[in-house]
Amino acid sequence: MDALAALLAGPRARGAFLIRACFDPPWAVRVADRAPLTVMVMARGDAWITPETGEPVRLAAGELVIARGPAPYTCADHPGTAPQALILPGGACHHPDGRPLNGTMDLGVRTWGDRLDGSAVMLIGTYLWPGEVGGRLLDTLPPLLSLTADVWDCPLTTLLAEEIVRDAPGQDVVLDRLLDLLVIAALRAWFARPEAEPPGWYRALADPVAGRALRLMQDDPAHPWTVAALAAKAGVSRAALARRFTELVGEPPMTYLTGRRLALAADRLRDTDHTLEAIARQVGYGSAFTLSTAFKRRYGVSPQGFRGRA
């Protein structure tokens, strides 16, 4: 599983939710929920997204914005409109002065705002924790990225708008997958722009040599890979693989593999109750002791300390 897929793996386990926000101007909502990743699609009308630092971004119907937290931002009909609501961690909704809204803006199934037939309708999906593997991808993104109509035309928007207000068996699973597909499509479109600067591993996936080695390590990180074994699979010499991989990815193959294994271990420590010995085997370490030593070197804390803190 590559980092693009890992970013979205197990969204319910890490916390993810979708809402449909409906407003008439003037309106403004300050978002300070510290979520690491939020995607916003304008289904009707337009809006302005103003980050903590930087210029406001206009969002027209059909266009998309992804906000990378934890910095707050404001969604509004105009950058000058004062916020009327404040979103805090855990989805708590308050007036700007701190008084709780107490559900006064709930409009029905996954719908929130001041009126159902508002002139502005926004579909909002929030991931509350991307995990260590996905976090490596988030680090390459700007605080606020937008895809305008000239580079973004996704049929998923219409389907998501229809499904988000349905209350049917299995609906959470349907929405999870739709949100995942939407974000993956958006990140692909973002990285495909001529001026894009995708991470090294993303560019390397298209390379017949480095890409082959990357997929092998991503698909089976617990395998006892060596540079020689990866080179044989890629059909090149050890030196050729090491040179090409380092050039494209930005680090040698074994360094990349170590980082991936430790990131996977961190996610399992946070998301499961598996023993350290079991996690060590799952990510390619021979024992809990060897994993613990490497983990503390990378994260500055023992696996047990990391799990307790998480």
C-alpha atoms as one frame of an Amber mdcrd trajectory, in Angstrom:
protein
   0.000   0.000   0.000   1.549   3.340  -1.023   1.339   6.498   1.085  -1.537
   7.878  -0.992  -3.668   4.867  -0.079  -2.287   4.680   3.446  -3.321   8.284
   4.044  -6.933   7.148   3.792  -6.677   3.606   5.152  -9.166   2.762   7.859
 -10.837   6.199   8.083 -13.455   5.032  10.582 -10.733   3.615  12.819  -8.896
   6.929  12.767 -11.989   9.103  12.698 -13.594  10.603   9.591 -16.903  12.285
   8.978 -18.873  14.015   6.237 -21.367  16.866   6.416 -23.375  18.993   4.004
 -23.212  22.681   4.989 -25.945  25.037   3.715 -25.923  28.836   4.122 -27.338
  32.114   2.894 -25.112  35.208   2.992 -23.798  36.718   5.092 -22.207  33.641
   6.664 -18.826  32.627   8.050 -17.553  29.645  10.043 -14.208  29.555  11.817
 -12.755  26.011  11.750 -10.278  25.288  14.563 -10.774  21.531  14.932  -7.049
  20.780  14.373  -7.957  18.037  11.870  -4.942  17.084   9.728  -6.918  16.820
   6.477 -10.211  18.356   5.351 -11.627  18.322   1.832 -14.286  20.853   0.789
 -16.270  20.690  -2.450 -18.606  23.494  -3.504 -21.855  21.855  -4.606 -23.766
  25.123  -5.125 -22.889  28.802  -5.059 -19.437  29.949  -4.013 -17.356  30.586
  -0.905 -14.040  31.955   0.281 -11.547  29.908   2.307  -9.194  32.094   4.338
  -6.187  30.315   5.917  -4.456  31.429   9.111  -1.659  32.822   6.964  -1.787
  33.536   3.258  -4.335  34.841   0.809  -8.038  33.836   0.690  -9.018  31.273
  -1.948 -12.308  31.526  -3.828 -14.220  28.291  -4.301 -16.787  28.209  -7.129
 -19.412  25.541  -7.787 -17.786  22.190  -8.560 -14.351  23.256  -7.332 -12.395
  21.703  -4.467 -10.104  22.779  -1.645  -8.031  20.591   0.678  -6.918  22.095
   3.982  -3.957  20.553   5.782  -4.198  21.127   9.512  -3.787  21.755  12.287
  -3.838  25.482  11.493  -7.344  27.042  11.620  -9.112  28.614   8.660 -12.402
  30.376   7.904 -15.089  29.477   5.358 -17.333  32.404   4.404 -19.371  34.104
   1.727 -16.754  36.884   1.739 -13.329  37.229   3.387 -14.592  40.209   5.379
 -17.591  38.476   6.979 -17.212  37.943  10.730 -17.542  34.295  11.893 -20.943
  33.295  13.288 -19.861  29.824  14.405 -16.709  28.152  15.668 -15.824  24.474
  15.078 -13.536  23.003  17.747 -11.798  19.615  18.169 -14.208  16.711  18.397
 -16.746  18.503  16.195 -17.952  20.779  19.012 -19.849  23.786  17.649 -19.881
  27.111  19.477 -20.777  30.743  19.035 -17.678  32.932  18.575 -17.978  34.011
  22.212 -17.712  30.395  23.373 -21.365  29.606  24.026 -22.339  26.153  22.651
 -24.679  26.112  19.677 -26.468  23.087  21.168 -27.588  21.678  17.834 -29.372
  24.836  16.702 -27.768  24.562  13.255 -28.557  20.879  12.696 -30.732  20.532
   9.595 -31.154  16.771   9.262 -29.080  13.810   8.137 -25.425  14.957   7.930
 -26.645  18.480   7.171 -25.691  21.631   9.037 -26.157  25.359   8.553 -28.884
  27.985   8.619 -31.305  26.714   5.942 -31.684  23.645   3.748 -32.222  25.631
   0.560 -29.306  27.961   1.176 -27.660  29.568  -1.826 -24.292  28.125  -0.800
 -23.920  24.359  -0.299 -20.573  22.816   0.607 -19.694  19.122   1.033 -17.061
  18.714   3.750 -15.097  15.577   4.607 -12.686  15.539   7.553 -10.056  12.989
   8.500  -9.179  13.272  12.172  -5.972  11.239  12.114  -4.013  10.159   9.013
  -1.494   7.879  10.720   2.288   7.985  10.443   2.451   6.562   6.901  -0.138
   8.992   5.573   1.457  11.809   7.530   4.562  11.529   5.366   2.389  12.474
   2.398   0.634  15.315   4.234   3.989  16.877   4.966   4.495  17.434   1.218
   1.239  19.364   0.751   0.713  23.123   1.161  -1.545  24.296   4.016  -4.296
  24.999   1.489  -4.502  23.573  -2.035  -7.282  24.328  -4.492  -8.389  22.729
  -7.737 -10.270  25.082 -10.012 -12.674  24.156 -12.783  -9.963  24.256 -15.455
  -8.099  21.312 -13.853 -10.824  19.609 -11.815 -13.965  17.979 -13.188 -14.923
  14.973 -11.078 -18.220  13.054 -11.397 -17.870  11.932  -7.773 -19.096  15.321
  -6.580 -22.637  14.721  -7.827 -22.722  11.206  -6.394 -21.391  12.377  -3.033
 -24.010  15.143  -2.873 -26.739  12.556  -3.383 -25.381   9.998  -0.936 -24.377
  12.298   1.902 -27.988  12.956   2.938 -29.151   9.354   2.649 -29.816   7.321
   5.782 -29.624   3.709   4.584 -27.991   0.480   5.797 -24.245   0.520   5.202
 -24.251   4.214   4.403 -21.162   4.963   6.476 -19.154   2.490   4.386 -20.472
   4.004   1.146 -19.518   7.500   2.263 -16.099   6.395   3.508 -15.245   4.962
   0.116 -16.616   7.948  -1.792 -14.602  10.320   0.355 -11.456   8.222  -0.154
 -11.947   8.191  -3.930 -12.573  11.933  -3.995  -9.393  12.734  -2.069  -7.258
  10.341  -4.136  -8.609  11.856  -7.362  -7.925  15.347  -6.026  -4.335  14.579
  -5.004  -3.651  12.917  -8.349  -4.961  16.006 -10.128  -2.862  18.248  -7.874
   0.364  16.329  -8.491  -0.339  16.115 -12.241  -0.157  19.897 -12.717   2.895
  21.073 -14.710   4.074  23.201 -11.789   3.494  20.489  -9.188   6.247  19.303
  -6.862   5.130  15.789  -5.829   7.196  13.864  -3.278  10.065  11.812  -4.616
   8.398   8.449  -4.008   5.340   9.595  -6.010   7.468  10.483  -9.038   9.503
   7.312  -8.624   6.454   5.070  -8.928   6.418   5.756 -12.673  10.040   4.634
 -13.043  10.490   1.017 -14.214  13.402   0.438 -11.824  12.783   2.508  -8.692
   9.020   2.093  -9.031   9.310  -1.684  -9.037  11.410  -1.641  -5.861   9.054
   0.821  -4.185   5.988  -1.306  -4.847   7.700  -4.424  -3.552   8.557  -2.707
  -0.263   5.137  -1.055   0.019   3.229  -4.269  -0.692   5.302  -6.504   1.609
   7.350  -4.446   4.071   7.827  -7.433   6.407   9.780  -9.376   3.776  13.535
  -9.541   4.512  14.408  -7.299   1.586  17.997  -6.534   0.639  19.256  -4.244
  -2.084  20.404  -7.342  -3.958  16.958  -8.958  -3.765  15.211  -5.768  -4.881
  17.679  -5.297  -7.724  17.084  -8.856  -8.928  13.329  -8.255  -8.983  13.848
  -5.005 -10.877  16.224  -6.659 -13.342  19.214  -4.395 -12.676  22.449  -4.463
 -10.691  22.618  -3.486  -7.029  24.572  -0.358  -7.887  22.087   0.664 -10.595
  19.112   0.223  -8.280  20.724   2.087  -5.384  21.745   4.968  -7.657  18.367
   5.269  -9.415  16.303   4.860  -6.237  18.296   7.431  -4.273  18.193   9.883
  -7.180  14.392   9.736  -7.511  13.181   9.057  -3.967  15.781  11.118  -2.149
  17.049   8.351   0.139  18.570   4.865  -0.302  16.263   1.825  -0.540  17.045
   0.448   2.922  16.599   3.874   4.540  13.192   4.171   2.883  12.261   0.658
   4.022  13.275   1.364   7.623  11.215   4.546   7.701   8.203   2.752   6.259
   8.444  -0.144   8.709   8.676   2.194  11.697   5.758   4.305  10.443   3.660
   1.156  10.073   4.665   0.081  13.579   3.611   3.472  14.941   0.202   3.160
  13.281  -0.295  -0.325  14.703   0.708   0.859  18.176  -1.900   3.588  17.947
  -4.689   1.687  16.198  -4.461  -1.841  17.647  -3.817  -3.648  20.918  -1.334
  -6.063  19.316   1.714  -6.940  21.378   5.038  -5.373  20.478   6.327  -8.819
  19.495   3.422  -9.288  17.067   3.888  -5.818  15.589   7.601  -6.476  15.150
   6.838  -9.553  13.052   4.170  -7.692  11.064   6.534  -4.924   9.979   9.705
  -6.942   9.399  11.661  -6.906  12.654  12.980 -10.104  14.194  12.040  -9.255
  17.759  10.368  -6.696  19.967  13.807  -5.635  21.200  15.154  -4.767  17.737
  11.953  -2.902  16.861  12.034  -1.010  20.160  15.632   0.079  19.607  14.978
   1.327  16.080  11.679   2.936  17.076  13.211   4.925  19.921  16.006   6.091
  17.645  13.465   7.423  15.111  10.702   8.783  17.381  12.634   9.613  20.523
  10.321   7.525  22.694   9.830   3.817  23.340   6.968   1.974  21.594   5.198
   1.644  24.950   5.595   5.362  25.576   4.315   6.165  22.092   1.256   3.951
  22.591   0.488   5.491  25.964   0.779   9.015  24.591  -1.406   8.164  21.591
